[in-house]
Amino acid sequence: MPEWSVTCLDTIRNAEWDLPRAPRLIMFSPPYPPLRCYDEGADGAIGTDSDLSAYTDAIRGLLLNVKKALADDGHLVLNIGDSYCGKGDRRKSLNLLPERIAMELDTVGFIIRNRVIWAKQVWLADDTTRGATIPHGTKDRWLPSHEMCYLCTPKAMAYFDTEAVKIPKATQETRDPLPKEEWDALFEKKMAAAQKIYGDDPGQRLRIKTLRRMPPLEGRPIRSVKTGPDVWQGPVARNDFHPAEYPPWLCRRFIKSCTEPGDLVVDPMCGSSSLGVTALRLGRDYCGFDISESYVDASIQRITAQEAARESV
């Protein structure tokens, strides 16, 4: 049975997280100033104002603590959206939070392996979808409908389970055989086009001759992309515990690719512990932290209910 804990802790200002072992995955999503502060009553909560320098300083402190806790072959996933400046000379300008966070990741020394774009969807009553957006009432720009997920490692070599997340493809599929006369005709066409472009250039004539030595296309396997692209389209999630929870499918992809069953998954800004719920379902251990006592209580209530439901089956 996977083990879990949720603790009320300011993980920005406290470097000692009292973890049972080094986690292979740390994943979190900070609030977006000045749009979202999920519990303004929590002492020290970030995202309560528009001071971007103070915000990035706080995130840098958290990243240093994350790097200290993370396993050498582990991953950090940082999910961040953007917000707009509401006053001053930069009024109505994007705050460029993902870009600012990326610079902090680089400064702290993380290797940024991927910038996954989560293209959001919201399901409507007629079974159609539209982009899920940051709430706004302006009519002079397009609606924001994506967030960034930075996949980072402390070192160049890290654990990654390609098989767990690969896209199913017929990898043994082959092209139809190309008859010799068609191959010869294709060669003559390519050679004539190259001759027209390069003329009598000796170096290019050698390149043209190599075309004759290329094998026919028959029997050559079609290459397959195993892990898929870095743009993921998927729905948002809503529950009664938190206004901006992770969707389970997003957590599942990172957990399955970056960890094995029995590994430890940590969320230092856990909110309602959507990451933890998914991690436990997949057989991983989980430790969550949040500065808000109300969200810690909500996480414990949610995970306890899930575990009780599982034991009753």
C-alpha positions as CSV (number, residue, x, y, z in Angstrom):
1,M,0.0,0.0,0.0
2,P,1.5,3.4,-1.0
3,E,2.3,5.7,1.9
4,W,1.4,9.4,2.1
5,S,1.6,12.5,4.2
6,V,0.3,16.1,3.9
7,T,1.9,18.8,6.1
8,C,1.4,22.5,6.6
9,L,4.7,24.0,5.8
10,D,6.1,27.1,4.0
11,T,8.4,25.3,1.5
12,I,9.8,28.6,0.3
13,R,11.2,29.7,3.6
14,N,11.9,26.3,5.0
15,A,14.5,24.1,3.4
16,E,14.0,21.1,5.6
17,W,11.0,19.2,4.3
18,D,11.5,16.0,6.4
19,L,11.1,13.6,3.5
20,P,11.5,9.8,4.0
21,R,13.9,9.7,0.9
22,A,14.8,11.8,-2.2
23,P,11.8,12.1,-4.5
24,R,12.1,11.2,-8.2
25,L,9.4,13.7,-9.1
26,I,8.6,17.1,-7.6
27,M,5.7,18.9,-9.4
28,F,4.0,22.1,-8.4
29,S,2.1,25.1,-9.8
30,P,2.6,28.5,-8.0
31,P,-0.1,31.2,-7.9
32,Y,0.0,33.8,-10.7
33,P,0.3,37.3,-9.4
34,P,-1.8,39.4,-9.2
35,L,-4.5,37.1,-10.6
36,R,-4.5,34.2,-8.2
37,C,-3.7,33.9,-4.5
38,Y,-5.6,30.8,-3.4
39,D,-5.6,31.6,0.4
40,E,-4.8,35.2,1.2
41,G,-5.3,34.4,4.9
42,A,-2.2,32.2,4.8
43,D,0.8,34.0,6.3
44,G,3.5,34.4,3.7
45,A,1.4,33.4,0.7
46,I,2.8,34.6,-2.7
47,G,0.7,36.0,-5.5
48,T,-1.1,38.7,-3.4
49,D,0.4,41.7,-5.3
50,S,1.9,42.7,-8.6
51,D,5.5,43.0,-7.4
52,L,7.1,40.6,-9.9
53,S,10.6,40.9,-8.5
54,A,9.5,39.8,-5.1
55,Y,7.5,36.9,-6.8
56,T,10.5,35.7,-8.8
57,D,12.7,35.9,-5.7
58,A,10.3,33.7,-3.8
59,I,10.2,31.2,-6.6
60,R,14.0,31.2,-6.8
61,G,14.1,30.3,-3.1
62,L,11.7,27.5,-3.6
63,L,13.7,26.1,-6.6
64,L,16.8,26.0,-4.5
65,N,15.0,23.9,-1.9
66,V,13.6,21.7,-4.7
67,K,17.0,21.1,-6.1
68,K,18.3,20.2,-2.6
69,A,15.5,17.6,-2.1
70,L,15.3,16.1,-5.6
71,A,17.0,12.8,-6.4
72,D,19.9,13.0,-8.8
73,D,18.0,11.1,-11.5
74,G,14.7,12.9,-10.8
75,H,12.6,15.5,-12.5
76,L,11.0,18.8,-11.6
77,V,7.8,19.7,-13.4
78,L,6.8,23.4,-12.9
79,N,3.4,24.3,-14.3
80,I,2.8,28.0,-14.8
81,G,0.4,30.2,-16.7
82,D,0.6,33.9,-17.4
83,S,-1.2,37.0,-16.2
84,Y,-1.6,40.7,-17.2
85,C,-0.3,43.8,-15.6
86,G,-3.2,45.9,-14.4
87,K,-1.7,49.3,-13.7
88,G,1.2,51.7,-14.5
89,D,3.1,52.0,-17.8
90,R,2.8,48.3,-18.4
91,R,-0.9,48.2,-18.0
92,K,-2.5,45.5,-20.2
93,S,0.9,43.9,-20.9
94,L,1.6,40.2,-20.3
95,N,3.7,39.7,-17.2
96,L,5.7,36.9,-19.0
97,L,5.6,34.7,-16.0
98,P,6.7,31.5,-17.8
99,E,9.7,33.3,-19.3
100,R,10.7,34.8,-16.0
101,I,10.4,31.4,-14.3
102,A,12.5,29.8,-17.1
103,M,15.3,32.2,-16.4
104,E,15.1,31.4,-12.7
105,L,15.3,27.7,-13.5
106,D,18.4,28.3,-15.5
107,T,19.9,30.6,-12.8
108,V,19.5,27.9,-10.1
109,G,21.2,25.3,-12.4
110,F,18.3,23.1,-13.6
111,I,18.5,21.6,-17.1
112,I,15.3,22.5,-18.9
113,R,14.6,19.3,-20.9
114,N,11.1,20.3,-22.2
115,R,8.7,23.1,-22.4
116,V,5.4,21.3,-22.7
117,I,2.4,23.4,-23.8
118,W,-0.9,22.5,-22.2
119,A,-3.6,23.6,-24.6
120,K,-6.7,23.7,-22.4
121,Q,-10.2,22.5,-23.3
122,V,-13.5,23.1,-21.6
123,W,-16.5,20.9,-22.4
124,L,-19.7,22.7,-23.2
125,A,-23.3,21.3,-22.9
126,D,-23.4,20.5,-26.6
127,D,-20.3,18.3,-26.4
128,T,-18.1,20.9,-28.1
129,T,-15.0,22.4,-26.7
130,R,-13.4,25.8,-26.4
131,G,-10.2,27.0,-24.9
132,A,-10.3,27.4,-21.1
133,T,-9.1,30.9,-20.5
134,I,-8.0,33.3,-17.8
135,P,-11.1,35.3,-16.9
136,H,-11.2,38.7,-18.6
137,G,-13.7,41.0,-20.2
138,T,-11.5,42.7,-22.8
139,K,-12.1,42.6,-26.5
140,D,-8.8,43.8,-27.9
141,R,-6.8,40.5,-27.8
142,W,-7.1,36.8,-28.1
143,L,-8.1,34.7,-25.2
144,P,-5.3,33.0,-23.3
145,S,-5.8,29.2,-23.5
146,H,-2.6,27.5,-22.6
147,E,-0.1,27.0,-19.8
148,M,3.6,25.9,-19.7
149,C,4.9,22.8,-18.0
150,Y,8.7,23.0,-17.7
151,L,10.3,19.5,-17.4
152,C,13.7,19.9,-15.7
153,T,16.4,17.8,-14.3
154,P,19.3,18.5,-11.9
155,K,21.7,16.5,-14.1
156,A,21.9,15.6,-17.7
157,M,21.0,11.9,-17.2
158,A,17.7,11.3,-15.5
159,Y,15.2,8.4,-15.4
160,F,12.5,8.5,-18.1
161,D,10.2,5.6,-19.0
162,T,9.5,6.0,-22.7
163,E,7.5,2.8,-22.8
164,A,5.0,4.1,-20.2
165,V,4.0,7.0,-22.3
166,K,4.8,6.1,-25.9
167,I,2.2,6.6,-28.6
168,P,1.0,3.2,-30.0
169,K,2.1,2.8,-33.6
170,A,2.6,-0.1,-36.1
171,T,6.4,0.1,-35.9
172,Q,6.9,-2.8,-38.2
173,E,4.8,-1.3,-41.0
174,T,6.8,-1.0,-44.2
175,R,6.5,1.0,-47.4
176,D,5.2,-0.6,-50.5
177,P,8.0,-1.9,-52.7
178,L,9.2,0.5,-55.4
179,P,9.9,-1.3,-58.7
180,K,13.3,-0.8,-60.2
181,E,12.0,1.2,-63.2
182,E,10.2,3.6,-60.9
183,W,13.4,4.0,-58.8
184,D,15.5,4.7,-62.0
185,A,12.9,7.3,-63.1
186,L,13.0,9.0,-59.7
187,F,16.8,9.1,-59.8
188,E,16.9,10.7,-63.2
189,K,14.4,13.3,-62.1
190,K,16.4,14.1,-59.0
191,M,19.6,14.2,-60.9
192,A,18.2,16.6,-63.6
193,A,16.9,18.9,-60.9
194,A,20.2,18.9,-59.0
195,Q,22.2,19.5,-62.2
196,K,20.0,22.5,-63.0
197,I,20.6,24.0,-59.6
198,Y,24.3,23.1,-59.1
199,G,25.6,23.0,-62.7
200,D,29.1,21.7,-63.0
201,D,30.2,22.2,-59.4
202,P,32.5,19.2,-58.7
203,G,31.4,18.8,-55.1
204,Q,27.7,18.8,-56.0
205,R,28.3,16.3,-58.8
206,L,29.6,13.9,-56.2
207,R,26.4,14.4,-54.2
208,I,24.3,13.7,-57.2
209,K,26.2,10.4,-57.8
210,T,25.4,9.2,-54.3
211,L,21.7,9.2,-55.2
212,R,22.4,6.2,-57.5
213,R,23.8,4.2,-54.5
214,M,20.8,4.8,-52.3
215,P,18.8,1.6,-51.7
216,P,15.2,1.3,-53.0
217,L,12.5,2.1,-50.5
218,E,11.0,-1.4,-50.4
219,G,11.1,-3.1,-47.1
220,R,12.4,-0.1,-45.1
221,P,10.4,0.4,-41.9
222,I,8.5,3.6,-41.3
223,R,10.0,5.5,-38.3
224,S,7.6,6.1,-35.3
225,V,7.7,8.9,-32.8
226,K,7.6,7.2,-29.4
227,T,6.9,9.9,-26.9
228,G,4.7,12.2,-29.0
229,P,4.9,16.0,-29.4
230,D,5.3,18.6,-26.6
231,V,1.9,20.2,-27.2
232,W,-0.8,18.4,-25.1
233,Q,-4.4,19.2,-25.6
234,G,-6.7,18.3,-22.8
235,P,-9.5,19.4,-20.5
236,V,-9.2,21.4,-17.3
237,A,-10.5,19.9,-14.0
238,R,-12.8,21.2,-11.3
239,N,-13.6,20.0,-7.8
240,D,-15.0,21.2,-4.6
241,F,-11.6,21.6,-2.9
242,H,-9.6,24.0,-5.1
243,P,-10.4,26.6,-7.9
244,A,-7.4,25.5,-10.1
245,E,-6.6,21.8,-9.6
246,Y,-4.4,19.7,-11.8
247,P,-6.4,17.5,-14.2
248,P,-5.6,13.8,-13.5
249,W,-4.5,13.1,-17.1
250,L,-1.8,15.8,-16.8
251,C,-0.4,14.4,-13.5
252,R,-0.6,10.8,-14.9
253,R,1.6,11.6,-17.9
254,F,4.4,13.0,-15.8
255,I,4.1,10.4,-13.0
256,K,4.3,7.5,-15.4
257,S,7.2,8.9,-17.4
258,C,9.3,10.2,-14.6
259,T,8.8,7.6,-11.8
260,E,8.4,3.9,-11.1
261,P,5.9,2.2,-8.7
262,G,7.2,2.8,-5.2
263,D,9.0,6.0,-6.0
264,L,8.2,9.2,-4.0
265,V,6.3,12.1,-5.6
266,V,6.3,15.5,-3.9
267,D,4.2,18.6,-4.3
268,P,5.5,21.6,-2.3
269,M,2.4,23.7,-3.1
270,C,-0.1,20.9,-3.0
271,G,-3.5,22.7,-2.7
272,S,-6.1,19.9,-2.8
273,S,-3.4,17.3,-3.6
274,S,-4.7,16.3,-7.1
275,L,-1.1,15.2,-7.8
276,G,-1.2,13.0,-4.7
277,V,-4.5,11.4,-5.5
278,T,-3.2,10.4,-8.9
279,A,0.2,9.3,-7.6
280,L,-1.3,7.0,-5.0
281,R,-3.6,5.4,-7.6
282,L,-0.5,4.6,-9.6
283,G,1.3,3.0,-6.7
284,R,3.7,5.8,-5.9
285,D,4.3,7.3,-2.4
286,Y,3.3,10.9,-1.9
287,C,4.3,13.9,0.3
288,G,2.4,17.1,0.0
289,F,3.0,20.5,1.6
290,D,1.0,23.7,1.6
291,I,1.2,27.0,3.5
292,S,-2.6,27.0,4.0
293,E,-4.0,24.9,6.8
294,S,-7.4,24.8,5.1
295,Y,-5.9,23.2,2.0
296,V,-3.9,20.7,4.1
297,D,-7.2,19.7,5.8
298,A,-8.9,19.4,2.4
299,S,-6.0,17.3,1.0
300,I,-6.2,14.9,4.0
301,Q,-9.9,14.6,3.7
302,R,-9.7,13.9,0.0
303,I,-6.9,11.3,0.2
304,T,-8.5,9.6,3.2
305,A,-11.8,9.3,1.4
306,Q,-10.0,7.8,-1.7
307,E,-8.1,5.3,0.5
308,A,-11.2,4.2,2.3
309,A,-13.1,3.7,-1.0
310,R,-10.2,1.6,-2.2
311,E,-10.1,-0.6,0.9
312,S,-13.8,-1.2,0.7
313,V,-13.6,-2.7,-2.8
